[in-house]
Amino acid sequence: MLGGWGAPVRVRPAGRGAADRVTTPTSGTPRPGRGRRGPPRARGGVRSLPDDKSPPLHFAGPDGNPTGFAVELARAACEKLGLTCTVQVRRFDTLLDALKANQGDVVAAAVPLTASLRTDHRATRPYFRWPARFAVRSDKGLPAPDPKVLAEQAVGVVSGTAHEAYLRTFFHVTPKTYPDLATAEAALRRGEIAYLFGDGLALALWIGGTDAGGCCAFSGGDYLENRYFGEGIGFVTRKEDEVLARALDDALQRLWDEGKYAELYLRFFPVSPF
């Protein structure tokens, strides 16, 4: 079953060479006592609630219709359960209120899974987590980061973030801090710092975008400590919708087993944050 994510796996899209393989998360250890479940309700469908401004997880496509990894994963889960899935876009800060007001059934958006959230809602296990990563200039030939390496190099990070706290605690470095990630990314591109530590998803979007100009790449592995970077995101339902939440969990597992998860991941993450 899908639990916390383990080590990443590398998959190769059709038509790409070995060097172009994209890293995806893996599923965790199976949970006992979770059997396959049928459709959660004898009704026509599930109303999915995303916003449309958080690519690649949920955003408006070229035709104006909502799409993204979370949106398409929700649609695939509904299809696996034999249910129709409608998508109703709401402003991000209103999603949980819309769920509570019965204006939808599932929040399929980047709402962090926390103990506070679970007090009033149910959620599936995470289908995406937020890895922290190191980025470097591709032309420098720098070694993978470790405390000894970083002690001899300039390391950048956004001030006051969990990434700064993690750097100081586990790598024992005094980083050069920046007010925001865009400023830190620009500093890396100019060569003012050797390593930049930050949110893997944001860095992946930058590395693959025009602002980076092909300057940079990831170095080393991913860091997924919950205390610093959170539990990730899952589908969120109302507290009373336990059967729906469990059915979605099982649908996610089946999508993983059948390769549909990897197919959607490759579609929306050309530069993987893992």
N, C-alpha and C positions, 0 to 999 in steps of 0.2 A: 504493500500500500504506500501511497505517498505520505511520507512523514517529513521530518526536516531534511533538507537536501544534503547529500553526501558529496564526495569528490566529483568534479565535472567529468563528462565524457565528451569525446570529439566525434562529430558526425560530418560526413562529406555530402553536400548537395550534389545532385546530378549535374554533370558537366564541369565540375571543378576538380582541380588536382589536389594531391595530398597536402600541399602547402596552404590551400585555401579552406581547410576544414574549420568548421565553426564549433566552438565549445558550448555545450548546453549543460544545464544542471542535471543531476541524477536524482532518482527517487531514493528515499531513505529506507529504513528497515521496516518490513511489513508489521502492521499491527494485528494482534490476534483478535479473533472473534468478530471480524467484519466480513460478512458475506455479501454476495451480490444482491442488489435491491432493484425492484422494478420502479415504475413511475411513482413519484411521491404522492400524487393526488389524482383523483378521477376528475380531471378538468382539462381544459384545452391547452394551457400553456403556462409559461413562466415569463414574467415581465422583468427584464434585466435593466439595471440602472447604472450607466456610466456617465462621465462627463466627456467632452470632446476636445480637451486641450492638454492631454498628457501623453504625447507620443513617446515610445511606440506602444504603450499599453492601451490607451484609448484616445481616439482623435477622429476628426472628420476626414473622410477619404476624399479623393479627387472629385467624386460625384456628390459630395456633401453628406453622404450617409455615414453613420458611425462605424468605425472599424478599429483594429488594433488587437494586440495579443490577448488582452483580457476579454474583449468583446467577442472575438472569434472563438476563444476557448469556451466561453459561456454558451455560445451557439452550438458548438460541437458537443458540449455536455448535455444540453437539452435534446439534441438529436439522438444521442446515445440512450437517453431515457425515453425516447419516443414522444417528446413533448415539443410543442411549438414555442419558440423563443422570440419574443418581441423586445426591441431595444428602445428605451425611452431616455433620451439624454436630459440630464439635469446639471445645473451648476454644481461644481464639486462640493462646496460647503453646504449644500442642501441635500446631498444624497441620503444620509442617514435619517434626516427628517422625513424625506419622501418615503423611505422604507417604513418608518414608524406610522406614517399616515396612510399606509396601504396603497400608495401610488405605484408600487412596484413590489417585486418579490425577492430579488437578489441584487445586491450592490456588486457590480463587476468593475471595480475601479481600484486605484492605488490607495485604499484606506488601510493604514497600518494595523496589523493584528497586535492588540495589547490586552492586558488584563482588564483594563477599564472598558474596552470595547466589548469583551465577553461578558461583562456584568449585565448588559442590556440586550445583547445580540448573540446569535450563534454564528459560527464561521467554519468553513472547511479548513483542512490543514493547508499550509502555504503551497501555492503553485508557483510563486516567484519570491525570491529574496533579494536583498540589496547588498551585493558584495562591495567591499572596499578594494581598491586596486592602486597599484603604482603605475604611473605613466612616465615615459622617458622619450627623449628625442631618438628617432630611429637611427641617426647617423653617428651616434656617440659610442656604440659598442659597449655600453655599460653592463656590468654583471647584475644578476638578479639581486634584489635588495635583501640585506640582512643587517643586523645591528653594526657589525664591523664595517661593512661597505658604506652604510649611511653615515657613520661617524666621520667619514672623510669626504662627504659630498654635501652640497647644498640641497636641502629637502624643503619643498613647499607644501603648504596646507592652508585651508581656509580657517581663519581665526575663530575660536570659540566652538568648534564643531566636535562631534564624537571622533572624527578622524584625527584631529589634533590630539585629543586625549589619548587615543589608542597609540599614536606615534610615540608620545612621551612615555607612556606606561610600558610598552612592550619593545620598542626599539631604542629607548633611552637616548633620543636625539632632541636637540633644541631646533625646531624647524623655523623656517622663514614663513611668516604668516601673511595672508592676504585677506582683504575684506570680503571677497566673493570668488566663486570658482572661475568666472570669466577672466578676472585679473590674474589669477594664478595660472590659468592655461596660457594666457598671453606671455607670461614670464617664462614658462617652460619652452614655448616656441622660440622665444628670443635667446634661449640658452642661459638665462639668469639663474636658473636652478637646474639641477641634474635630475631630480626625481620630484614628481608631484603625487601626493597621496590624497585620494578622494573617493567620492561615490562612483562605483564602477559603471552604472548605467549612464550617468551624466557624462563621464569621461568617454564611454563608448560612442555616444552620440557625437561628441566633439571630434574624436579621432576619425570617425567616418564622415564628418561633415566638411564643408568648405572652409570654415574658420581655421581649422588646423592646417590646411594646405598640405596634407600628407606628411607632416613633420614628425609625427609621434606614434607610439605604440605602447601596449601594455608590457610590463616587465614583472616577472614573478607570478605567484598565484593569487587566488582570491581569499579574502578574509570575511568571515561570516558570523563573528561572535554576536549573539543575541543582545548581550548587555550593552553593546556599543551601537550596533547597526540594526537592531530590531529583528522581529520574527519573520518579516516579509508581509505578503498579502495573500488573502484567500477570498473566496466568495462569502459574502455576509448576508445572513437572513435574519428575520425576526426571531426572537427567543422561542416563540411557540412553534416555529417551523423546523423542529428537530428532524422530522422525516425527510424534508426537503434538503436540509444540510447534509444529512448522511447519504442521501441518494446522489447528491452532487459530488461528495467525496468519492463514492464508488465509480461514478462516471469519469472523474478525473483519472482514477487509477486505470480504468479500461483504456482511456485515451492514451495514457502513457504506455501501457503494454502493447498497444496496437501501432505505436509510432506516430499517432496524430499530433501529440504534444510536440515532438521534435519537428514535425512538418510545419506547424504554426510558428514555432520558435525561429526556425530558419527564415521564414517569411518576414518576420518583423525585427529580427536582430542580426543584420548583416555583419556588424561588428559585435561580437558577444561580450557582455560585461563579465563573463566568467572565464 
